[in-house]
Amino acid sequence: MASSGKRAGARRGARQRSGINRTALALAAGITLCVVAWGYLVYLAIDFGTSARSGQSSSWAFLALASIGAVACLFTGLMLIARLLRALGITSAPDVPSEPAPPRVAGGRRAAR
């Protein structure tokens, strides 16, 4: 016995696609790789800093390179986290106005009257 009235219709929604979100999986792997590389570069920077303070002058250059690499890995990891949140639907893209805002009146609302 099916109803045929005004609000008759399927009681079920569209089937959700069940599967692995490959984009999110790739981003999570990239984040993991960046965090591991960041940790290793921080460890190297500490080690190079210790050897540089003990008198090895060439270690200062390696310390600088390891520090810059650690900063780059951390920044890349944070950017990948932002993309992962967007891929999972937790955040959304910013609203971009299609047309520019009207010019502001000098003096504010009171002067516009």
BELKABEL-V378641 format. One record per residue. N is the residue number from 1. PHI is phi in whole degrees, -180 to 180 (none if undefined). OMEGA is omega in whole degrees, -180 to 180 (999 if undefined). BURIAL is b if it has 9 or more other C-alpha atoms within 8 Angstrom, else e. Layout:
N PHI OMEGA BURIAL
N PHI OMEGA BURIAL
This chain:
1 none -179 e
2 -106 178 e
3 -83 -178 e
4 -131 -177 e
5 -83 -176 e
6 -63 -177 e
7 -105 -180 e
8 -75 179 e
9 175 -179 e
10 -68 179 e
11 -87 -178 e
12 -108 176 e
13 -82 178 e
14 -66 -180 e
15 -67 176 e
16 -79 178 e
17 -75 179 e
18 -96 -179 e
19 176 -178 e
20 -89 175 e
21 -78 -174 e
22 -65 179 e
23 -65 179 e
24 -65 179 b
25 -66 178 b
26 -66 178 e
27 -66 178 b
28 -64 177 b
29 -66 177 e
30 -65 178 b
31 -64 179 b
32 -62 179 e
33 -62 179 e
34 -66 -180 b
35 -68 178 b
36 -65 179 e
37 -64 178 b
38 -62 180 b
39 -62 179 b
40 -66 180 e
41 -67 176 b
42 -66 177 b
43 -60 178 e
44 -64 180 b
45 -63 178 b
46 -65 180 b
47 -65 178 e
48 -66 177 b
49 -64 179 b
50 -65 -180 e
51 -71 179 b
52 -70 179 b
53 -72 179 e
54 -85 172 e
55 124 179 e
56 -84 -174 b
57 -72 180 e
58 -72 -180 e
59 -69 179 b
60 -64 179 b
61 -67 177 e
62 -66 176 b
63 -63 179 b
64 -65 179 b
65 -65 179 e
66 -66 179 b
67 -67 178 b
68 -65 177 e
69 -63 179 b
70 -65 178 b
71 -64 180 b
72 -64 179 e
73 -66 179 b
74 -66 179 b
75 -63 179 e
76 -63 178 b
77 -62 178 b
78 -67 177 b
79 -67 177 e
80 -68 176 b
81 -63 179 b
82 -62 178 e
83 -68 178 b
84 -65 178 b
85 -63 177 b
86 -71 180 b
87 -68 179 b
88 -82 178 e
89 86 180 e
90 -76 175 e
91 -119 179 e
92 -130 -180 e
93 -68 179 e
94 -66 178 e
95 -75 179 e
96 -108 180 e
97 -65 -179 e
98 -78 178 e
99 -130 -178 e
100 -68 179 e
101 -68 178 e
102 -65 -179 e
103 -65 -179 e
104 -78 177 e
105 -84 179 e
106 -68 178 e
107 101 176 e
108 87 -176 e
109 -67 -176 e
110 -66 180 e
111 -72 -178 e
112 -76 -178 e
113 -71 999 e
